[in-house]
Amino acid sequence: MAALLSTRALTMIGQISYSAYLWHQPLFAFARIRSIDPPPLSVMGVLTCVSLVIAYVSWRFVEQPFRRHERRLLPSTRSLVASVSLVLAAFIAFGIYGHDTRGVPWRLPAPIKEFMASNDWSKTCLIEGASGWDAMPIKGCVFNGNHPQTYAIFGDSLASSLTPALAERLDSMNIGLQQITHSFCAPVADVSMVSHQARDCGAFNAAAIDYLIRSKVKTVFLAASWKIFFEQSRYMFKGEEVATSDVGQRLRDAFDRTVGELTSAGIRVVIIYPHPRGDTEIAAKVAKLMHKGTPAPTITIAQDEFLKQSAPSYTYLDDPEDTHVLRVDPAKIFCGMETGRCDLAREGKTFIFDKVHFTPAGAEAIADEIMVTLGRDHMADTNGMAALSSE
């Protein structure tokens, strides 16, 4: 092993490794930016070799002369410090500007900027910390509250992306909508993800469920990034961290208990099932295709792939058996236009903004399906009452 590591090639790679580390990141980043889909391994392999070549050049003609104090091509120490400071300040200023402007929008044509802005997902009333939900309903998060009846949507950021379209549809039925959403918090009692962003989910969900049970809300929509939630490696159960191998039944019991507590209080529960997901940000991919000359792109995944993605979530979501539980399956909307495929964007109309959140068009499609489901349930109740009356 020592002989192998002492070979000239490996020794040289070791000497240029830091330069290679510095060069590979911009090469990889720009390759991802320029590519419509994630670059294949072959491209990343070529870029790795290119980064080694550039690393050798910078090591040979910049790093080595500097180390040997060969100043023929370098300025004085004072000039060098001043130049480096100026360059660093310029990069920092540009980075802050890019962050504040969300990616230097002037670099894009106006139609692309308008497309991205019009397809962004709604973050209104999305709680992201331990404050803002001390009292419920959350201040400023009751839409069309002048109506005599109010429903609620309860969940994480995916639920937030769905809220504006759902509130608009319910408004036309003289129904208001309360939004109870917190980042990374799937609406499941006593359990949360381990991530730092989810540290307040246990308390938030407990407060939300307690409020809903005591409120006059009689219909609650449960929406979340179920695939992400049900595929964690570890979970927190009432403050106790537990590995995935030990949580299957506990997760099922926690979700059943959540639904049961709501339905026992006379609340109708509507579960929004998982939607198809891509392996890259969908709106950005559509924008790239439009920028490259495809006016109305369609982006799809195989329906079998979607079903495989969603199978673990369906196992949990299918479990509660109660007449007060309704289910809305986005597969009915996004899959089946052509056999064997699910659409993430269809002829320029984008349904998913990134990999998770609904665009306004996607949210409107889900909201329409929710209205159909509620209408069927109302008809079933009406027919049932009519049958009882006839007896």
Disulfide bonds with the S-S distance in Angstrom:
Cys125-Cys141 2.18
Cys185-Cys201 1.99
Cys335-Cys342 2.00
